[in-house]
Every structure is written in C-alpha cells, then in structure tokens.
Amino acid sequence: MTNHTPSMPEKPKMGDYKRHLLVCTGPRCTEDGEAQALFETLGEKFKAAGIDKGALRVKRTRTHCFATCKSGPIMCVQPDGIWYYNVNETNLQRIIDEHLLGGKPVEELIYHRACSADEQ
C-alpha cells in the first residue's frame, strides 16, 4: 500500500485592501437591473477616486441577497459594518467621497449598523 498524500491546490493570492464593498445584485432589491448596472460602474468610480489601489483600496463584490429586500440598491461596507439603502448614482458618489475617502459614514443613507464588540 502506498502512502499517497493528495496535493493541495495552490493557495489564492489577494492584494491588501482597506474596505470591502458588498453590493446586492439579487432580483428582489431592484427588479430593473439597477444594482448590477451600479456595480459595473464601481471600477471606474474607484479609479477616479484613487481607491482602486494603494492604502485606501476598496475591494468590491457582488452578492445575491442580503434578505433585506426593500429600497435597493443595497450595499454593505466592511469592516465598518455599515449598511446603506437607496444607493443611486448620486448617493453612491456621496458614499465614495464621504465614507470611503473621508472616513465618515453618510448617516441618512444607513439602515443598519453592526454591533461593535464593546456594545455586546
């Protein structure tokens, strides 16, 4: 009997990032594909804002459903634990400028905040 150890797949690599933006593109948030269209603009918007690389880099990911299916597009900024609703073109630019660049969440667009460890 041979002692055969299966080979491990190559470990993936990922560049460093400061924040991770999750965008719901599921069918119930926006029925007209608005969330998907918004997601597709993020690359050029991040590049224009200078958050596509370097210390302020923001990683972006499409998700299928957050199970909070109202007033979309919906997005979540991690590790900040900030959940935004009604993320249209204008509101997205505010989130980029004020939160992702300025570090100050856009309060009137927030519908949920994750509890911090000291609040538990």
N, C-alpha and C positions, 0 to 999 in steps of 0.2 A: 504494500500500500504506500503510495507516495503522499508525502505531506505537501499539499499544494495550497498556497495562500492566494486567494483571488487578489488581483491587483486593484489598488484603489484608483478611482478616477482622478484626473487632475483637479486640484483644488482651484475654484474660480478666483479671479482677481477683481477687485473693485477699488476705484480711486477714492480718496478721502472726500468727505462732504460734511458741511455744517448742518444742513437741514434736509429733510426728506418730505417732499410734497406728494401726497396721495390724492388722486382725483378719481371720483366715482364716474365711470362712463357707462354704468348699467342702464338698462332700458327704462327704469321707473323714475329715475331722478329727472331726466329730461327726455321726452319722447321724440324730439326733433333732431337728436344727434348733437345738440349744442355743447354738451360736456366733452364729447370726443373732439369736436372742432376746436374747443378751447384748449384741450390737452395738446393738440397738434401745433398750437402757436407758442407753447412754452419754450421750446428750444430757441427760437429767435428772440423771444422776450427776455429769457435768461441771459443770452449772449449780449443783447443790447444793454442790460443792467449790469453786466460784468459778474454774474453769479453762475456762470456756466463752468467755471474753473477757479482754482485758487482757494484761498482761505474761506471765502463766502459761498463756495459751490453748493448748489441745491440739486439734489437728485430728484427725479420725478418718476412716478409710477402710476399707471392706470390700474384701477381696481374695478371689480364688477359690481359690488353692492356693499354699502355701509349699513343697510337696514334702517336708514332714516330718510325715507323716500319722499321728501317734500322740499319745495323751494330750491331745487338744484339750479345749476351745478353746485355740488358739494365738494369740499376739499379739506384735507387734514394736514396740518404742518407738524411734523415730528422732528426732534424730540420734545417740542414745545407743548404738545397735547392740545393744540388749538384747532377747533373745527369751524369752518366757515360755510355759510349758505349764500345763495343768490350770487354766485361768483360769475357775473357777466364780465364783459370786456373792461368796463370802467372799474369795477370792484377788484378785478384781478390786478390791474395796474396799481391800485392803492395797496393791495396786499404785498405786491413786489416791492414798491417804494417804501412803505411804512414798516412792514413787518420783516420781510426777508432782507432788505437793505438796512433799514433803520432800527430794527430790533424791537419795535413797538407794535403789538397786535392791533388790528383795526376793530375796536370794541363793538361797534354797531353791526358788524357782519358776523360776529361769533355767535354760534348757537350752543356750543358745548365746550367745556374745558375739562381736561383730565385732572383728577385729583393729584396733587403733589404728595410726596411721601410724608411731609410734615402735617398734612391735612387729615391723614387717615387715623 
